[in-house]
């Protein structure tokens, strides 16, 4: 990603899904561990072992190493991508199938195997799945039918949560050059991110003219005034929500937003002074806040560019220690590190966000030479 910088400034400021789940959802008990040095919120808990997933000849392979050091290598079947939904000794993965549908898988320590939680999930919207207090939250529908389904461990729909109606924000109505001016109209939009903060599930929704973040338990909503596009989102290790947002106007630069959960409100924004070029952005919690990583896929325009931003209560800073060519993906690492991978070498690099020291990750996260690493965590 090419980030044009002129200096940052701080501005204070569904039924189909239900049927599929009912057919395949198995009982699942969430477990997590916390140590004093770990974040309040962590995607991969302490002593959770290590996981690496790679793709070879169209097949996904996962090697999970538990806290005792026992490694289990298993095929996950055909797939084009994978996303970590819950980490630790019983990780949950969302696998994207070659045709675009999805499967939810869970690792069972007792059988040392990956079990299908739900299969044949429809392709739309399911890149966002949240797991909180034993319930799965999945977005369904668009427009006035947009909602989030909460299901129990048996696949039964516990409730259908309607999304808020978003009022158009005046400055968001500026069209891109050559684009037609869309009439201003309220709408529910689509779910762009589902986040879990202290057990509460937060939905970030957006239309072409507005965006908001909503606590699905309390039904409280905070407008993200002036923004319509979400590039990345995570709950930081400090318990605050961090967003990277922009809008369709190509002259509008991406901004980091820090959002308090109780009560739900935007605390400040930070201008990156960079326009989005469409490169994928990964966001993860760190001990003091969050990390956002953007790098183009190998072989694509701008593939030599990579940016890692660290955000906390004081603002955002770009980590100059990131070398190009480490790969377009980022995963959670132990301590104060993140894992960078996805490049043609198949290597996983550990970068310490505290001192900027980087090096190849240990053998637990090694993949075969030439394989494409899609997920790494420890």
N, C-alpha and C positions, 0 to 999 in steps of 0.2 A: 504494500500500500504506500502510495506517495503522500506524505503528510507535509503540506506547505506550512512552514512555521514563521510567524512574525512576532512570536512572544505570546504567552498565554496570559489571560487576565481572569481574576476571580470576581464573580458577580454574586454578592450576597443576595441574597435574595430572600340428534343423537340417539336415537333408539338403536341404530345399527351398531354403534360403539357398545352400547349396553349389552346387546345380544352377543357380540363377540367376546366381551369380557365374561359374561355369564357362562359361556361355553368353555372358556379356558382358564379363568382366573383361579389360582390356588391360594390357600391360606398362606399368609406371609407375616412374619413377626419382625418388625423393625428393631434393629439393635444398633446402638451407637456407643462410642467410647470417647471420653474427653479427658485430656490431660491439661495441666495448668498452662503449658506452653502453647496449646492449640487455640485456634480461633474460637470465638463464641459460636460461629457458624462455620462448618467445614464440610466440603463435599466428600472428602475422604477422611474418616476419623483416624485418630492415632491408633497404632497397633492393628490396623485393618489389613495388613499384608500388602501385596502388590499385584497389579493386574496389567497385562499388555494384550491388546487385540490387534491382529494384523490380517491383511487380505492377501491371498495368494491364489492365482488362477480362478478368481471369482468366489472363492470360499473363505469364510471368516474363521480364524482360529484364535482361541483365547487361552492364555496361560495365567492361572491364578496361583499365587504363592501366599499361603496363610501366614499368620504371625509366627508360627512355629518353624517356618521355613520349608514346609512341604508344598511342592509344586504340582499342579494338575493342569495338563494340557488337553483341551477338548475342541472339537470342531463345533462351530455354531451354525453350520450350513451355509447356504448361499446368502449373500448380502452385499450391498453396495456401501453401507455406512453403519456406524454404531454410535450411540450416545449413552453416557453414564447418567442414570437416573438416581441411584442411591449407591453409596460406597460402603466399604467395610467388609466384615467377614461374610456377609450375604449380599453381594452386590447385585443390583438390578440394571439391566441393559435394555435399551430400545434399539432394535435392529431394523434397519431399512432394507427391504427386500429389493431385488433387481427390478421388479415391476412397479415399485413405489409404495407398496403397502408396508406394514410394520408388524413386528413381533416383540413382545415383552418377555425377557428371560431373567431368571433368578438363579444364582449359584446356591446349591444346597451342600453345606459342609458334610452332612451325614452320608450322602451318596457320592460326594465329590463330582457332581454332574450339574450341568445347566438344565433347568426345567423350564418349559414353556408356561408362562403365566397367562398370556393371551396371544392368540394367533389371528392372522387375516384381518388385522385392524386396517381400516381405510387409510389412504395416503394423506388426505387433507387434514391439516392442522395438528397432526399428532407428532410433530417435532417438539411440541411442548407437552410434557407430561410431568405431573408433580405427585409426590408421595408424602403424605403427612398423617401421622397418628393412625397408621394402618389403612388409610383410604387413598385411592387413586383419584386424581383430578385430571380430566381430559377435556379439551375444548372441542365443541361441536358446532356446526352450522355457521352461517354468515348472515350479514344483514340483520333484520329484525328477529331472526331465529337464533342468533349467536348466543351461546351459553356455555357453561362449564358443568360437566357431569361429575358428581362425586359418587364413587362406588365403594362398596365394602369388599372384604376379602373373598366373598363368595360370588362377586360379580353383580350383585344387586345394586341398582341405582338408589342411593340414599336420598339424594336431592338433585334437582336441576337448578343451577344458579344462573339467573339472568345477568347479563352484563349491562353496565350503565349506558344510557344514551348520551353520546358526546355532542356537544354544541360546537359548530364550526368556530375556529379562532380566526379573526379577521386577517392577520398577516400571513396565515397559512394558505390563504386563497391565491397567492401569487403563483401563476403557472410557470412551468419550465418553458424555455423558448420554443415556439412552434406548437405548444400544446393548447388545446381548447380550454377555455375557462369553464370549470365545472360550477354549476349552481350550488350555493351554500345550502346544505341540508343536514339536519341532525341524523345520527346513526349510531349503531352499536359497534360497528367495525369488526375487527378480528383480533383474536388473542395473539400478541406478539411474544409474550413470555409469561410463564407461570413460575413463581418463586415461592419458597417456603422460608418464613422468618419466624422463629420461635414457635413453630407449630401452625401459625396462620398462613394461609395460602393467598398470595397476592397475584392479581392478573393485570398485566400491562396490555391495554387495548389501544387500537388506533384506527382511524379512518384516514382518508386523503386530506382531511381538514382539521383533525383534532386528535389528541391522545390523552390518556389518563391512566392512573394506577388505582386499583380497587382492592380493598381487603374483603375477601369473599365471606368471611365470618361476620364481620361487623357491618358490612355493606357500605363502609365509608369510602369515598372516592376523592382523590386529589387530582386536579387537572394538571396536565403537563402543557401548559399554555404555550403556544407557538411551535410545538413540535408535532410531527406527523409520522416520522419514521424512527424505528428503533434498530440500532446497529448491534447493541449488546446489553446484557443485563445480568446482575447477580446480587445476592445478599452478601455483604462483606463480612469479614471476620469480626467486625465491631458491631454487627447487628443492624447496620444501616443498609439501605438499598442504593446501589450505584447503577446508573443508566448511561449509555452513550446514545444520544439522540440527535436527530436532524430533521430536515423536511425536504420536500421535492424540489424546492428552489435550489439550483446548482450553485448559487452564490452564497448560500447559507452554510456556515461551517458547523462541524460536529461539536457538540457540547457534552461534557460530563455533568450529570445531575446527582446530587446526594439527597436522599429522601429518608426522612424519619418515619418509622412505622407506627409509633404510638405517641401522639396522634399522627395520622398520615399527612405529611406535608413536605414540600420541596424546601430544603434548607439553603442550598446554593447551587450555582452552575459555574462551570469552568470551560472556557472556550479553547478548543484545541488549535484553532486557527487553521483547520484543514478541512477540505471538502471530501465527502465520501467518494471513493472510486469503486464501491461495490464489493471490495474484498471481504471475505468472511472474518468476523470478529469473535474471539473467544473471551469470555469473562469468568473469572474465578475469585473466590474469597481468599484473602491473605490474612495474616495475623492482625494487622492494624486497619485493613480496609479491603481493597480489591485490586486485581490486576486485569488489564485488558490487552489482548494481543491480536495484532492484525498483520497477516503476511499472505501474499498472493501464492496460489498453488504453483508448484514447479512447472516451468514451461509456459506459463501465462504471462501476459504483459505486466511488467513491474514485479516479476517474481524475485528479483534481487532485493526488494524492499521489505523490511520488517520493523514493526514498532511494538514496544512493550511499554504501557503506561501503568504507573502505580498511583493509586488514589487512596487518600485517607481523609481525616478530619481537616487537615491543613490545606488540601488542594490536590492537584495532579502534577506528576512529573514524568517525563519520558526517560526510560532507562537506556542510557547510551551504550550499555554493555552488550546489547543483543547483536549478535553477528548475523549476517544474511545467510541464507541457505540452510538454516536449521529446520525448516519445515513450516507448513502453514497452520499447525495445530498446537494447542496447549492443554496440558492436563495438570491436576493437582499433585504436588510433590510434598514429601515429608519436610518437617521443619518450616523454614521460610523459603522453600524452593518451589519452582514450577518446572514442568517437564515440557520440552519443545520437541516436536517430531512430525512425521508425515513426509519427509523429504525422500529423494530417490535412494539414499544410502540405507534406509531402514533403521538408522540410529535414533536413539532417544537421548537427548541432552538435558542435563539438570542444570538449571540456572538459579543461583542463590540470589533472591531479590534484596537481601540485606547488603551483601558486599559485591555483587556483580560477578562472582566467580562462577565459571561454567565448566562442565566436563561431561564426559559420557556417563550415563546412568549405570548403575550396577547390573550384574548379570541377570537379576530377576526380571529386568525390563528389556532384555535383549530379544530381538526378533531375527528370523533367518535373513541372511544377506539377500537383498533384492526385493524383500517383502515390503509392502506399504503399511506402516503402522497407523492405525486409525484411532487407537485409544491407549493411553498409558496413565497410570495413577499409582501412588503409594503414600 
